[in-house]
Amino acid sequence: MDPAEQLQRLDIAGFEIQTFDRFPRSVGVLRDGCIALLDVTPNGLRMIGTPGWRMGEVMGVLTEVEGRQVFQSKSEIVEATPERLESLRRFRADLENQLTPSA
């Protein structure tokens, strides 16, 4: 797929598109507190790793601390509430759907 076409589809679907100085070869997509990094490949855009929770200028990854799920970036922790987990699930599903070529 054409990355420009994919970015347009993401924009129409309500994703915010950003670039980050820390990741100059990647594009960030954000919505509802969630964030994912995308890389340009010969076959179009693809996710780098898994989406996470936006924590300022960084991404908190879903992990477990002391038996509870949290989003963590270095020493900063945000609770992975059921609402946040559902937002992340919807975000990932919608993102994957937008990155998949239409039949």
N, C-alpha and C positions, 0 to 999 in steps of 0.2 A: 504494500500500500504506500501511497504517497504521504510522507509525514505532514506536509502542509494540509492535506485533506483531513488527516486524522486530528490535527490540532483544531481545525475548524469544527469538526464534529464534537470535540471535547468542549469547545467554547459554547456551541449551541446547546449542549447538554448541561450547561451550568457549572462547568469546571473552570476555576481560575487558573491561568497559566502564568508561571513565573520562572525567571532564571535566578540562579544563585551564584555569587562569586566563588563560593567554596566548591561548586560543581559546574565548572564552565562548559563541560561537554554534555550536560544533562539539562532537561527541562523538568520543572516541578509542576505538578497539577494538584490543586487543592479544592476541597469542598467540605463543608460541614465539620471543620476541625481536623479533617484527615488530609494526608499528604502522601504522594508517591513521586518517585523520580523516574523519568523516562529517558531512554537512550535511543539515538537514531541508529538504525541498522539498515542493511541493504533491503530488508523486507518491511521497513517501516519502523514505527515506534514500538518499543517494548519496555515493560517494567523492569527496573533494576531492584532486585530483592523484593521485599513485601512492603505494602503500604503501612504507614504508622500514623501517629497522632502528632499534629503540629504543636511544637513547644517553642514559641518564639521563632528564632531563625533556624531551628534544628528539628529533626524528626525524632520523636520518641518511639522506640520499638516496643512491641508487646512482649512482655516477659513476666516471670513470676518472682516475687520477693516475699519471703516469709509466708509462703502458702497462698498468696493472693495475686491476682493478675493486675499488672500495672503497665503503664507506658513509661519507659525510662530513657533518658538521654544523659549520659555521664552520671552526675549525682542528683539530677532533677528527676522527680517522680510525679506522675499524675495517675490517679486511680482509674482503672479500666472498668468503669461502671457499665451496667447492662446497656444503658443508652449509648455510651461511647462505642461499645463493642458492636452494637447493631448499626450505628453510623458507619463504622469501619467496614462491616460486612457489606452493606449496601454500596458504599463507595467503591470497594474492590470489584464487586459484581458489575456495577455500572461502568467502571473504567475498563474492565476486560471486555465488556460488550462493545464499547466505543472503539476499542483498538482492534477488534475483530473485523475482517472484511465483510461487507454485506454480500449476501448471496444473490 
